[in-house]
């Protein structure tokens, strides 16, 4: 699907619309508009009027030379910008892969062919890059106003060189080399963490030491034990070195189940996704494990999130529909969109089937 463009609130480029995957060769799509400049309209009108109305002059040959000069300027001014844009090629050579909604970035383009006096922008942004020539490599400002996955980018290029007679403007839809994933801006939220039970409980939460954090007992010292684990009061009492044995830490975590209803891009849907991002970020900041359950274009997805970048990339792909179920033995926190806004149910009590029950 080709992505459309619109103005964002701050006037910079925004890209909204569909999803897709980069695959195969995608042809650049173009749409062209042509309109005369004010100076061009005057020149063309002068050429036409001079040809239609033979003005009485002392030397007709001089008038003929003037008319021929104006006609040549008009022809070159009309033909040159049309041909220069027609033969100029644009190709994306570098673009960001991971972005937040509203994050300002740049996209790098390669221009080939002969053209001059170019003005370029990404989408319908008011931020033009002026006076470009081709061939060249240029960077255009880029800002995405809607969450999603994008495989195309719209670029507008125009020129009126060399005589500013005619302005030719083209909107080109360029394929990206890699899919661009735009995640939501997180809305602050608190993760309802709990202890993970079952088969996953033997994996410690990220950031916790494997040795545990509470003392279970003491035992005689053996070669290789860390000296900071020596329990000196007990060693003094028994007359030999003893070390502390620690309980393994509880594995804390949460399965965030994102249930979206409506259409992708609706404010309530995006609010729910942003809230899920905030809850997930809070879980990761507290060194807990996080599983994200949601729906994508490829169907329900359940994925254990490694870090904030992974969280944003996954949420960029979220679409309305039934999410995947949470893993067995995990605390569950539901985030859902509705007509009254996003809501979350927390304080989970995990059931034996792993789906969890909720208290308010």
C-alpha positions as CSV (number, residue, x, y, z in Angstrom):
1,X,0.0,0.0,0.0
2,X,1.3,3.5,-0.8
3,X,1.5,5.8,2.2
4,X,-0.3,9.1,1.9
5,X,0.8,12.4,3.6
6,X,-0.8,15.1,5.6
7,X,0.3,18.0,7.8
8,X,1.2,17.3,11.4
9,X,0.4,19.7,14.1
10,X,3.9,21.4,14.0
11,X,3.8,21.8,10.2
12,X,6.5,19.2,9.5
13,X,6.2,16.1,7.4
14,X,3.9,13.4,8.5
15,X,3.3,10.0,6.9
16,X,0.3,8.0,7.7
17,X,-1.5,5.1,6.3
18,X,-0.9,1.5,5.5
19,X,1.5,-1.2,6.3
20,X,3.4,-3.5,4.2
21,X,6.7,-5.3,3.8
22,X,9.5,-4.6,1.5
23,X,9.8,-7.3,-1.0
24,X,10.7,-7.5,-4.7
25,X,11.3,-4.5,-6.9
26,X,8.9,-1.7,-6.4
27,X,8.5,0.9,-9.1
28,X,8.6,4.6,-8.2
29,X,5.2,6.1,-8.6
30,X,4.8,9.7,-9.8
31,X,2.2,12.4,-10.1
32,X,3.0,15.6,-11.9
33,X,1.6,19.2,-11.8
34,X,2.6,22.0,-14.2
35,X,1.8,25.6,-13.9
36,X,3.3,28.9,-15.2
37,X,5.0,31.4,-13.0
38,X,3.9,35.1,-13.0
39,X,6.9,36.0,-15.1
40,X,6.3,33.1,-17.4
41,X,2.6,34.1,-17.9
42,X,3.8,37.6,-18.9
43,X,6.4,36.2,-21.3
44,X,4.0,33.8,-22.9
45,X,1.3,36.4,-23.2
46,X,3.8,38.8,-24.8
47,X,4.8,36.1,-27.4
48,X,1.2,35.3,-28.3
49,X,0.2,39.0,-28.5
50,X,3.2,39.8,-30.6
51,X,2.4,37.0,-33.0
52,X,-1.2,37.9,-33.3
53,X,-1.0,41.6,-33.5
54,X,1.6,43.2,-35.8
55,X,2.4,46.4,-34.2
56,X,3.5,49.3,-36.4
57,X,7.2,49.9,-35.8
58,X,9.9,51.8,-37.7
59,X,12.0,48.7,-38.2
60,X,10.0,45.5,-38.5
61,X,13.1,43.4,-38.4
62,X,13.9,44.6,-34.8
63,X,10.4,43.6,-33.8
64,X,10.9,40.2,-35.4
65,X,14.1,39.7,-33.4
66,X,12.4,40.6,-30.2
67,X,9.6,38.2,-30.9
68,X,12.0,35.4,-31.8
69,X,14.0,36.0,-28.6
70,X,10.9,35.9,-26.4
71,X,9.6,32.8,-28.2
72,X,13.0,31.0,-27.7
73,X,13.0,31.9,-24.0
74,X,9.4,30.7,-23.6
75,X,10.1,27.4,-25.4
76,X,13.3,26.7,-23.4
77,X,11.7,27.7,-20.2
78,X,8.8,25.3,-20.8
79,X,10.6,22.3,-22.2
80,X,13.7,22.3,-20.0
81,X,12.1,21.8,-16.6
82,X,9.7,19.1,-18.0
83,X,12.6,17.1,-19.5
84,X,15.0,17.6,-16.6
85,X,12.5,16.2,-14.0
86,X,11.4,13.5,-16.5
87,X,15.0,12.1,-16.8
88,X,16.0,12.7,-13.1
89,X,15.9,9.6,-10.9
90,X,15.6,9.5,-7.1
91,X,16.5,6.7,-4.8
92,X,16.4,6.3,-1.1
93,X,19.9,5.2,0.1
94,X,19.4,5.7,3.9
95,X,16.4,6.1,6.2
96,X,15.8,5.5,9.9
97,X,14.5,2.1,10.9
98,X,13.2,2.9,14.4
99,X,11.3,6.1,15.2
100,X,8.9,7.5,17.7
101,X,5.8,9.4,16.6
102,X,6.8,13.0,16.1
103,X,10.5,12.3,16.2
104,X,12.5,14.5,13.8
105,X,14.9,12.7,11.6
106,X,16.3,12.8,8.1
107,X,16.2,10.6,4.9
108,X,19.1,10.5,2.5
109,X,18.3,10.4,-1.3
110,X,20.5,9.9,-4.3
111,X,19.7,12.1,-7.3
112,X,20.8,11.0,-10.8
113,X,20.4,12.8,-14.1
114,X,20.9,16.4,-15.1
115,X,18.8,19.0,-13.3
116,X,19.2,22.3,-11.5
117,X,17.3,24.7,-9.4
118,X,15.6,21.9,-7.5
119,X,13.4,22.3,-4.5
120,X,12.7,19.2,-2.5
121,X,10.7,18.2,0.6
122,X,9.4,15.1,2.2
123,X,5.7,14.8,1.9
124,X,3.9,18.2,2.2
125,X,6.3,19.6,4.8
126,X,6.9,23.4,4.6
127,X,10.6,22.6,5.2
128,X,12.1,22.8,1.7
129,X,15.7,22.1,0.7
130,X,16.4,24.7,-1.9
131,X,18.7,25.2,-4.9
132,X,19.8,21.6,-5.4
133,X,21.4,20.2,-8.5
134,X,21.5,16.7,-9.8
135,X,23.5,14.4,-9.7
136,X,23.9,14.7,-5.9
137,X,23.2,13.2,-2.6
138,X,20.8,15.1,-0.4
139,X,19.2,14.8,3.1
140,X,15.6,15.8,3.7
141,X,14.0,16.4,7.1
142,X,11.5,13.7,8.1
143,X,8.9,13.5,10.8
144,X,6.3,10.8,11.2
145,X,3.0,11.8,12.7
146,X,1.3,8.4,13.0
147,X,2.4,5.0,14.4
148,X,2.8,2.2,12.0
149,X,5.1,0.3,9.6
150,X,6.1,2.0,6.4
151,X,7.7,0.7,3.3
152,X,7.4,3.8,1.1
153,X,8.1,7.5,1.6
154,X,6.6,10.4,-0.4
155,X,9.0,13.1,-1.8
156,X,8.1,16.2,-3.7
157,X,10.5,17.8,-6.1
158,X,10.0,20.9,-8.3
159,X,12.0,23.2,-10.5
160,X,11.5,26.3,-12.7
161,X,15.0,26.4,-14.1
162,X,16.4,28.0,-16.2
163,X,14.2,31.0,-16.8
164,X,11.4,30.7,-14.3
165,X,8.8,30.4,-17.0
166,X,7.2,27.2,-15.9
167,X,7.2,25.3,-12.6
168,X,7.1,21.5,-12.8
169,X,6.4,19.7,-9.6
170,X,6.4,15.9,-9.1
171,X,5.3,13.9,-6.1
172,X,7.2,10.6,-6.0
173,X,6.5,7.6,-3.8
174,X,9.8,6.0,-3.2
175,X,10.3,2.5,-1.8
176,X,12.5,2.2,1.3
177,X,15.3,-0.3,1.5
178,X,14.2,-1.5,4.9
179,X,10.8,-1.2,6.6
180,X,10.5,1.8,8.9
181,X,8.8,1.1,12.2
182,X,7.3,4.0,14.0
183,X,6.4,3.3,17.6
184,X,4.1,5.3,20.0
185,X,5.2,7.9,22.5
186,X,4.8,6.2,25.8
187,X,2.1,7.4,28.2
188,X,3.3,7.0,31.8
189,X,1.8,3.9,33.4
190,X,2.6,1.5,36.3
191,X,3.1,-2.2,35.5
192,X,1.2,-4.6,37.8
193,X,4.2,-6.9,38.4
194,X,3.9,-10.2,40.1
195,X,5.8,-13.4,40.6
196,X,6.0,-15.7,37.6
197,X,5.2,-19.3,38.4
198,X,5.6,-22.5,36.4
199,X,8.3,-23.3,33.9
200,X,9.3,-19.7,33.4
201,X,10.0,-19.1,37.1
202,X,13.6,-20.4,36.9
203,X,14.6,-17.5,34.6
204,X,15.7,-14.6,36.8
205,X,14.4,-11.1,36.0
206,X,16.8,-8.9,34.1
207,X,19.1,-7.0,36.4
208,X,18.9,-9.4,39.4
209,X,22.0,-11.4,40.4
210,X,21.8,-15.2,40.0
211,X,22.9,-15.6,43.6
212,X,19.7,-14.2,45.1
213,X,19.0,-11.6,47.6
214,X,17.9,-13.3,50.9
215,X,19.9,-15.5,53.2
216,X,18.7,-19.1,53.3
217,X,21.5,-20.8,55.4
218,X,25.3,-20.9,55.9
219,X,27.7,-23.7,54.9
220,X,31.4,-24.3,55.3
221,X,33.7,-22.3,53.0
222,X,35.2,-24.1,50.0
223,X,37.8,-22.9,47.6
224,X,36.4,-20.5,45.0
225,X,33.7,-18.9,47.2
226,X,33.7,-15.1,47.1
227,X,35.1,-13.5,50.2
228,X,32.2,-11.1,50.4
229,X,29.9,-14.0,51.0
230,X,31.7,-15.0,54.2
231,X,29.4,-14.7,57.3
232,X,31.9,-13.4,59.8
233,X,29.7,-13.7,63.0
234,X,29.0,-17.4,62.3
235,X,32.7,-18.0,61.4
236,X,33.8,-16.6,64.7
237,X,31.3,-18.7,66.5
238,X,32.2,-22.0,64.9
239,X,35.9,-21.3,64.5
240,X,36.1,-21.8,60.8
241,X,35.0,-19.9,57.7
242,X,31.4,-20.3,56.7
243,X,29.6,-18.6,53.8
244,X,26.0,-17.5,53.2
245,X,23.7,-19.4,50.9
246,X,21.2,-17.2,49.3
247,X,17.7,-17.8,48.1
248,X,17.3,-17.3,44.4
249,X,15.4,-14.1,43.6
250,X,11.7,-14.2,42.7
251,X,11.2,-13.8,39.0
252,X,9.0,-10.7,38.6
253,X,7.2,-9.9,35.4
254,X,3.9,-9.1,33.7
255,X,2.2,-10.1,30.5
256,X,0.6,-7.0,28.9
257,X,-2.4,-8.0,26.8
258,X,-3.2,-5.2,24.3
259,X,-6.8,-5.5,23.0
260,X,-7.7,-2.9,20.4
261,X,-11.0,-2.3,18.8
262,X,-11.9,0.2,16.1
263,X,-9.7,1.3,13.2
264,X,-6.0,1.8,13.3
265,X,-5.2,5.4,13.7
266,X,-8.3,6.2,15.8
267,X,-7.3,8.4,18.8
268,X,-8.6,5.8,21.3
269,X,-6.6,3.0,19.7
270,X,-3.4,5.1,19.7
271,X,-4.0,6.1,23.3
272,X,-4.2,2.5,24.3
273,X,-1.0,1.6,22.4
274,X,0.8,4.5,24.1
275,X,-0.4,3.4,27.5
276,X,0.8,-0.1,26.8
277,X,4.2,1.4,25.8
278,X,4.3,3.3,29.1
279,X,3.4,0.2,31.2
280,X,6.0,-1.9,29.3
281,X,8.7,0.7,29.8
282,X,7.9,0.8,33.5
283,X,8.3,-2.9,33.7
284,X,11.6,-2.9,32.0
285,X,12.9,0.0,34.2
286,X,12.0,-2.1,37.2
287,X,14.2,-5.0,35.9
288,X,11.2,-7.3,35.4
289,X,10.4,-9.6,32.5
290,X,7.8,-8.4,30.0
291,X,5.6,-10.3,27.6
292,X,3.6,-8.4,25.0
293,X,0.4,-10.0,23.7
294,X,-1.4,-8.3,20.8
295,X,-2.7,-8.6,17.2
296,X,-0.8,-7.8,14.0
297,X,-1.4,-8.0,10.3
298,X,0.1,-11.5,10.4
299,X,-2.2,-12.6,13.3
300,X,-2.0,-12.7,17.1
301,X,1.5,-12.3,18.5
302,X,3.0,-13.1,21.9
303,X,6.6,-11.9,22.3
304,X,8.9,-11.5,25.3
305,X,10.4,-8.0,25.0
306,X,14.1,-7.5,25.5
307,X,14.4,-3.7,25.8
308,X,12.7,-0.4,25.0
309,X,13.6,-0.5,21.3
310,X,12.1,-4.0,21.0
311,X,9.0,-2.8,22.7
312,X,8.6,0.2,20.4
313,X,9.1,-1.9,17.3
314,X,6.5,-4.5,18.4
315,X,3.9,-1.9,19.2
316,X,4.4,-0.2,15.8
317,X,2.9,-3.4,14.3
318,X,-0.1,-3.5,16.7
319,X,-3.5,-3.5,14.9
320,X,-7.1,-3.9,16.2
321,X,-8.2,-7.5,16.7
322,X,-8.1,-10.3,19.2
323,X,-4.7,-10.6,20.8
324,X,-2.6,-13.7,21.6
325,X,-3.2,-15.3,25.0
326,X,-0.7,-14.7,27.9
327,X,1.7,-17.5,28.8
328,X,0.8,-19.8,31.6
329,X,1.8,-18.7,35.1
330,X,2.4,-15.1,34.3
331,X,0.7,-12.1,35.9
332,X,-1.6,-10.4,33.4
333,X,-2.4,-6.8,32.8
334,X,-5.0,-5.9,30.2
335,X,-4.9,-2.7,28.2
336,X,-7.9,-2.1,26.0
337,X,-9.3,0.7,23.8
338,X,-13.0,1.7,24.0
339,X,-15.3,4.6,23.1
340,X,-14.5,6.3,26.4
341,X,-10.7,5.9,26.0
342,X,-8.0,3.4,26.9
343,X,-8.3,1.5,30.1
344,X,-6.2,-1.0,32.0
345,X,-7.0,-3.7,34.5
346,X,-4.3,-4.6,37.0
347,X,-3.6,-6.1,40.4
348,X,-3.6,-9.5,38.8
349,X,-4.2,-12.8,40.5
350,X,-2.8,-15.5,38.3
351,X,-5.0,-18.6,37.8
352,X,-3.8,-22.1,37.1
353,X,-4.7,-21.7,33.4
354,X,-2.4,-18.7,33.2
355,X,-5.1,-16.3,31.9
356,X,-5.4,-14.5,35.2
357,X,-8.3,-12.7,36.9
358,X,-8.5,-9.1,37.8
359,X,-9.5,-6.8,40.6
360,X,-10.5,-3.4,39.3
